[in-house]
């Protein structure tokens, strides 16, 4: 699925894990979708306004849906690309 990050709140890293959370608005419409910082793939934060791909999974409680495997979609011109390793 594709969406746009509308908010991201970075947290303090602890024990080498990413913290923070954000919200995605699906490109095809619908309600905002929550994602945890650990769901980000290849980057440590998600700038507001960037396009992302993601999958939907059940939350820990089983009755909520959240985004997982969140990846930034590179823009033409090199913006939004994950850092080179």
N, C-alpha and C positions, 0 to 999 in steps of 0.2 A: 504494500500500500504506500501511497505518497501523501505527504502532508507538509505543513509549514510550522516551524517552532514559533510559538507566540510568546512564551515566557520560559526562562531557564534561571534557576536559583542555585548557584554553585555552593557547595558545602565544603567544609574543611576535610582534606584527605586524612584518613586514619588507617593504619595498618596496610598501606599501599592499595587501598580500595577507593574507587571514585564515590563521592557522595554528592548530594544535590538532587534536584528533580526539576522537571519541566512539564510543559503541556504542548501538545501538537494539535493543530486543526487539520482534519483530513481535507485533501484537495477536492474530494467529491462531496463535501459538505458533512454536516453532522456535528455532534458535541465534541468538545475538547477531550483529548486522550492524555492521561497521565503517563509519564515515564520516569524511572529512577535513573540517576547518574550511572549506575552500573550497567544499564542497558545500552549505553553508547559504545559503539564499536570503532576503534582506531583513533578516537579523539577523547579529550577530557572535558570538553564543554560543547554546548550547542548554541551558537549565536542566534539571537532573536531574528526572525525573518528568513532563516536558511531553510532550504528544502531538504527533507529527509525521506528515507524509506524505512519501513518498520513492519513488524508482524504484531498481531493482537494475541494476547495470552490472558488467561484467568489470573487475577490477583491472588495473593496469599490466602485471603479469606474465601476465595472461590466464587464470590458473588459480584466481583468487580472485574472490569477489563482494563488492561494497561498495555502499553507498547513495549516491545522487546526487540532486540537486535536492531537498534536505531543506528542508521548510517547516514552521514551527510552526502548529499548529491552534489558533485562538483559543478560549479558554474563555468561557463566559457571564460577564459582569462585567468584561470588558476585560483580564483577565490573559493573558499569553502573546502579546499582539499586537505586531507589529513596530513600531518607532518611526515616527511620522508624519513625512513629508518636507516 
